[in-house]
Amino acid sequence: HVYTTTIVDLTKSAPAGSRFANPKDKGFVAHLDFDGLPIVGSFISQGMELYRSYDPATGRSKSAAHKSQEVAQVDQVRLLGDGGSKPLQRVSIKLKFDRRPIIG
């Protein structure tokens, strides 16, 4: 297996005030949880959404697609922050790629 980790920081990639969310009225995505983050154990192929964020000021959702041509399984989703009163802005998404060893 090969693992890759993606750090998502909404303070750098989305408008101020955005948060992770998968709103039902904005085209709910089945492989993402209600918080807009991928469900651990789910499989993601090229072009599928890796996460979604929602801007309550404009009512718009934004997502990022999985770019690799290989199918990956979500291994871990870690919440990064101090646990304070601020909304969650950073996460770590660890993906597992199933690669067979090639001898030679």
TORPA-4810 file (N, C-alpha, C, O; in nm, 3 decimals):
<nodes>
NODE_1_0.084_-0.120_0.000_0.000_0.000_0.000_0.088_0.125_0.000_0.198_0.127_0.055_H
NODE_2_0.037_0.227_-0.062_0.103_0.357_-0.063_0.005_0.457_-0.003_-0.114_0.456_-0.035_V
NODE_3_0.055_0.543_0.086_-0.029_0.640_0.154_0.010_0.782_0.113_0.128_0.812_0.095_Y
NODE_4_-0.090_0.868_0.097_-0.065_1.010_0.075_-0.153_1.088_0.171_-0.263_1.046_0.205_T
NODE_5_-0.103_1.201_0.214_-0.178_1.287_0.306_-0.195_1.424_0.243_-0.101_1.482_0.190_T
NODE_6_-0.318_1.474_0.250_-0.350_1.607_0.199_-0.395_1.693_0.316_-0.486_1.656_0.390_T
NODE_7_-0.331_1.809_0.332_-0.373_1.905_0.434_-0.462_2.008_0.365_-0.422_2.069_0.266_I
NODE_8_-0.581_2.027_0.419_-0.675_2.125_0.364_-0.689_2.238_0.466_-0.725_2.214_0.581_V
NODE_9_-0.661_2.360_0.424_-0.671_2.478_0.510_-0.768_2.577_0.445_-0.734_2.641_0.345_D
NODE_10_-0.888_2.588_0.501_-0.989_2.676_0.443_-0.951_2.823_0.451_-1.001_2.905_0.373_L
NODE_11_-0.864_2.859_0.545_-0.824_2.999_0.555_-0.744_3.042_0.433_-0.733_3.161_0.404_T
NODE_12_-0.686_2.945_0.359_-0.607_2.975_0.240_-0.680_2.942_0.110_-0.646_2.996_0.005_K
NODE_13_-0.780_2.853_0.116_-0.841_2.807_-0.009_-0.989_2.843_-0.025_-1.050_2.805_-0.125_S
NODE_14_-1.047_2.914_0.071_-1.189_2.948_0.063_-1.212_3.087_0.121_-1.127_3.138_0.193_A
NODE_15_-1.326_3.149_0.089_-1.355_3.281_0.145_-1.364_3.279_0.298_-1.394_3.175_0.357_P
NODE_16_-1.338_3.392_0.360_-1.346_3.403_0.506_-1.485_3.363_0.553_-1.585_3.398_0.489_A
NODE_17_-1.492_3.290_0.662_-1.620_3.247_0.718_-1.666_3.112_0.666_-1.766_3.059_0.714_G
NODE_18_-1.595_3.055_0.568_-1.632_2.924_0.515_-1.607_2.815_0.618_-1.523_2.829_0.706_S
NODE_19_-1.681_2.707_0.604_-1.663_2.592_0.692_-1.685_2.464_0.612_-1.745_2.468_0.505_R
NODE_20_-1.638_2.353_0.664_-1.661_2.225_0.599_-1.807_2.187_0.617_-1.858_2.189_0.729_F
NODE_21_-1.875_2.153_0.508_-2.015_2.114_0.515_-2.055_2.045_0.385_-1.995_2.066_0.280_A
NODE_22_-2.159_1.962_0.395_-2.217_1.894_0.281_-2.367_1.918_0.286_-2.443_1.827_0.321_N
NODE_23_-2.412_2.040_0.253_-2.553_2.074_0.270_-2.645_1.992_0.181_-2.617_1.971_0.063_P
NODE_24_-2.756_1.946_0.239_-2.851_1.864_0.164_-2.914_1.941_0.048_-2.939_1.884_-0.058_K
NODE_25_-2.940_2.068_0.068_-3.007_2.146_-0.036_-2.913_2.195_-0.145_-2.959_2.260_-0.239_D
NODE_26_-2.786_2.167_-0.136_-2.687_2.212_-0.235_-2.626_2.094_-0.311_-2.508_2.099_-0.347_K
NODE_27_-2.703_1.989_-0.336_-2.650_1.874_-0.409_-2.568_1.784_-0.319_-2.447_1.771_-0.338_G
NODE_28_-2.631_1.721_-0.222_-2.565_1.634_-0.124_-2.482_1.527_-0.196_-2.528_1.466_-0.292_F
NODE_29_-2.359_1.506_-0.149_-2.268_1.407_-0.207_-2.264_1.286_-0.114_-2.230_1.299_0.004_V
NODE_30_-2.299_1.167_-0.166_-2.319_1.049_-0.083_-2.193_1.000_-0.012_-2.202_0.953_0.101_A
NODE_31_-2.075_1.010_-0.075_-1.954_0.957_-0.012_-1.889_1.055_0.087_-1.787_1.024_0.147_H
NODE_32_-1.951_1.173_0.102_-1.904_1.269_0.203_-2.003_1.269_0.319_-2.124_1.251_0.299_L
NODE_33_-1.953_1.290_0.438_-2.038_1.299_0.556_-2.105_1.436_0.561_-2.075_1.522_0.478_D
NODE_34_-2.193_1.457_0.656_-2.263_1.585_0.668_-2.167_1.701_0.693_-2.199_1.816_0.663_F
NODE_35_-2.049_1.671_0.749_-1.950_1.777_0.774_-1.868_1.812_0.651_-1.778_1.895_0.660_D
NODE_36_-1.896_1.749_0.537_-1.825_1.781_0.413_-1.694_1.708_0.396_-1.621_1.733_0.299_G
NODE_37_-1.662_1.619_0.487_-1.536_1.544_0.482_-1.565_1.401_0.439_-1.675_1.351_0.462_L
NODE_38_-1.467_1.333_0.376_-1.493_1.197_0.328_-1.512_1.099_0.444_-1.454_1.115_0.551_P
NODE_39_-1.595_0.999_0.419_-1.621_0.895_0.518_-1.504_0.797_0.516_-1.464_0.750_0.409_I
NODE_40_-1.448_0.767_0.634_-1.335_0.674_0.643_-1.380_0.538_0.590_-1.485_0.486_0.628_V
NODE_41_-1.298_0.482_0.501_-1.328_0.353_0.441_-1.391_0.365_0.303_-1.397_0.266_0.230_G
NODE_42_-1.437_0.483_0.266_-1.498_0.500_0.134_-1.391_0.505_0.026_-1.276_0.540_0.052_S
NODE_43_-1.430_0.469_-0.095_-1.339_0.469_-0.210_-1.366_0.593_-0.294_-1.480_0.630_-0.318_F
NODE_44_-1.257_0.655_-0.340_-1.267_0.777_-0.419_-1.187_0.757_-0.548_-1.070_0.720_-0.544_I
NODE_45_-1.253_0.782_-0.660_-1.184_0.771_-0.788_-1.166_0.910_-0.848_-1.216_1.009_-0.795_S
NODE_46_-1.094_0.917_-0.958_-1.060_1.045_-1.020_-1.186_1.125_-1.050_-1.283_1.074_-1.107_Q
NODE_47_-1.183_1.252_-1.012_-1.295_1.342_-1.037_-1.398_1.350_-0.926_-1.479_1.443_-0.923_G
NODE_48_-1.397_1.253_-0.834_-1.492_1.257_-0.722_-1.448_1.363_-0.621_-1.329_1.392_-0.609_M
NODE_49_-1.543_1.419_-0.549_-1.512_1.524_-0.452_-1.439_1.466_-0.331_-1.481_1.365_-0.274_E
NODE_50_-1.331_1.531_-0.293_-1.253_1.490_-0.176_-1.307_1.556_-0.050_-1.307_1.495_0.056_L
NODE_51_-1.355_1.679_-0.062_-1.419_1.750_0.049_-1.504_1.862_-0.008_-1.491_1.898_-0.125_Y
NODE_52_-1.592_1.917_0.076_-1.674_2.033_0.037_-1.671_2.135_0.148_-1.666_2.102_0.266_R
NODE_53_-1.673_2.262_0.107_-1.685_2.370_0.203_-1.806_2.455_0.165_-1.851_2.454_0.051_S
NODE_54_-1.858_2.526_0.263_-1.979_2.605_0.244_-1.955_2.745_0.299_-1.905_2.761_0.410_Y
NODE_55_-1.992_2.846_0.220_-1.979_2.985_0.262_-2.119_3.035_0.298_-2.200_3.059_0.208_D
NODE_56_-2.150_3.052_0.428_-2.284_3.094_0.468_-2.319_3.236_0.422_-2.437_3.269_0.410_P
NODE_57_-2.219_3.320_0.397_-2.246_3.457_0.354_-2.306_3.460_0.213_-2.396_3.540_0.186_A
NODE_58_-2.256_3.374_0.125_-2.305_3.372_-0.013_-2.399_3.256_-0.041_-2.473_3.258_-0.140_T
NODE_59_-2.397_3.154_0.046_-2.480_3.036_0.025_-2.424_2.941_-0.079_-2.496_2.854_-0.128_G
NODE_60_-2.297_2.956_-0.113_-2.235_2.872_-0.215_-2.148_2.763_-0.153_-2.087_2.782_-0.048_R
NODE_61_-2.144_2.650_-0.221_-2.057_2.540_-0.183_-1.940_2.533_-0.279_-1.952_2.569_-0.396_S
NODE_62_-1.826_2.488_-0.228_-1.707_2.472_-0.309_-1.650_2.335_-0.276_-1.654_2.291_-0.161_K
NODE_63_-1.597_2.267_-0.376_-1.541_2.135_-0.351_-1.407_2.121_-0.422_-1.373_2.200_-0.511_S
NODE_64_-1.333_2.019_-0.381_-1.206_1.987_-0.446_-1.213_1.841_-0.490_-1.257_1.755_-0.414_A
NODE_65_-1.170_1.815_-0.613_-1.178_1.681_-0.669_-1.050_1.603_-0.646_-0.941_1.659_-0.634_A
NODE_66_-1.067_1.471_-0.640_-0.954_1.378_-0.632_-0.889_1.375_-0.770_-0.957_1.346_-0.869_H
NODE_67_-0.761_1.405_-0.780_-0.695_1.422_-0.909_-0.621_1.299_-0.960_-0.594_1.288_-1.079_K
NODE_68_-0.588_1.209_-0.871_-0.512_1.091_-0.912_-0.596_0.998_-1.000_-0.718_0.989_-0.982_S
NODE_69_-0.532_0.931_-1.094_-0.602_0.836_-1.179_-0.631_0.705_-1.106_-0.715_0.627_-1.149_Q
NODE_70_-0.562_0.683_-0.995_-0.581_0.560_-0.918_-0.694_0.578_-0.817_-0.715_0.686_-0.763_E
NODE_71_-0.766_0.469_-0.794_-0.870_0.469_-0.691_-0.803_0.464_-0.555_-0.709_0.388_-0.535_V
NODE_72_-0.851_0.545_-0.463_-0.795_0.550_-0.328_-0.904_0.522_-0.225_-1.022_0.548_-0.248_A
NODE_73_-0.861_0.468_-0.111_-0.952_0.447_0.001_-0.916_0.547_0.110_-0.799_0.567_0.140_Q
NODE_74_-1.017_0.609_0.168_-0.993_0.706_0.276_-0.951_0.629_0.399_-1.028_0.548_0.452_V
NODE_75_-0.829_0.653_0.446_-0.774_0.581_0.561_-0.797_0.658_0.691_-0.835_0.598_0.792_D
NODE_76_-0.775_0.789_0.690_-0.791_0.871_0.811_-0.837_1.011_0.773_-0.803_1.063_0.667_Q
NODE_77_-0.916_1.071_0.862_-0.950_1.212_0.853_-0.920_1.270_0.990_-0.984_1.233_1.089_V
NODE_78_-0.825_1.360_0.996_-0.787_1.422_1.124_-0.827_1.569_1.125_-0.808_1.641_1.027_R
NODE_79_-0.881_1.610_1.237_-0.919_1.749_1.256_-0.800_1.821_1.317_-0.751_1.780_1.422_L
NODE_80_-0.753_1.926_1.253_-0.636_2.000_1.300_-0.680_2.133_1.357_-0.744_2.213_1.287_L
NODE_81_-0.647_2.157_1.479_-0.683_2.283_1.542_-0.662_2.275_1.692_-0.613_2.174_1.743_G
NODE_82_-0.698_2.382_1.760_-0.677_2.386_1.904_-0.800_2.347_1.984_-0.796_2.345_2.107_D
NODE_83_-0.911_2.315_1.916_-1.032_2.275_1.986_-1.105_2.391_2.051_-1.191_2.370_2.136_G
NODE_84_-1.071_2.512_2.012_-1.134_2.630_2.070_-1.272_2.655_2.015_-1.335_2.566_1.960_G
NODE_85_-1.317_2.776_2.029_-1.452_2.811_1.987_-1.461_2.846_1.838_-1.571_2.863_1.786_S
NODE_86_-1.349_2.857_1.770_-1.350_2.888_1.627_-1.397_2.767_1.546_-1.374_2.653_1.588_K
NODE_87_-1.462_2.790_1.431_-1.501_2.677_1.347_-1.379_2.605_1.290_-1.272_2.664_1.273_P
NODE_88_-1.396_2.478_1.262_-1.289_2.396_1.207_-1.245_2.451_1.073_-1.327_2.471_0.983_L
NODE_89_-1.116_2.475_1.057_-1.062_2.532_0.935_-0.955_2.445_0.868_-0.924_2.465_0.750_Q
NODE_90_-0.898_2.349_0.941_-0.790_2.266_0.885_-0.817_2.119_0.913_-0.858_2.082_1.023_R
NODE_91_-0.794_2.037_0.812_-0.805_1.892_0.827_-0.691_1.824_0.752_-0.629_1.883_0.663_V
NODE_92_-0.666_1.700_0.788_-0.570_1.615_0.720_-0.645_1.493_0.670_-0.711_1.424_0.747_S
NODE_93_-0.636_1.467_0.540_-0.704_1.352_0.479_-0.597_1.257_0.428_-0.518_1.292_0.341_I
NODE_94_-0.595_1.135_0.484_-0.495_1.035_0.446_-0.562_0.932_0.356_-0.662_0.870_0.393_K
NODE_95_-0.506_0.914_0.237_-0.559_0.820_0.139_-0.466_0.701_0.123_-0.343_0.714_0.130_L
NODE_96_-0.527_0.583_0.102_-0.449_0.460_0.083_-0.471_0.411_-0.060_-0.584_0.391_-0.104_K
NODE_97_-0.361_0.392_-0.131_-0.365_0.339_-0.267_-0.317_0.195_-0.264_-0.212_0.166_-0.205_F
NODE_98_-0.391_0.105_-0.325_-0.357_-0.036_-0.327_-0.271_-0.063_-0.450_-0.322_-0.074_-0.561_D
NODE_99_-0.141_-0.074_-0.430_-0.049_-0.101_-0.541_0.016_-0.236_-0.520_0.067_-0.266_-0.412_R
NODE_100_0.015_-0.314_-0.621_0.080_-0.446_-0.618_0.229_-0.427_-0.640_0.270_-0.344_-0.721_R
NODE_101_0.311_-0.504_-0.569_0.456_-0.492_-0.590_0.496_-0.541_-0.730_0.445_-0.641_-0.779_P
NODE_102_0.587_-0.468_-0.790_0.639_-0.506_-0.923_0.785_-0.545_-0.905_0.868_-0.463_-0.865_I
NODE_103_0.814_-0.668_-0.935_0.950_-0.717_-0.920_1.025_-0.697_-1.050_0.976_-0.728_-1.158_I
NODE_104_1.145_-0.644_-1.038_1.224_-0.628_-1.158_1.300_-0.508_-1.155_1.372_-0.478_-1.250_G
</nodes>
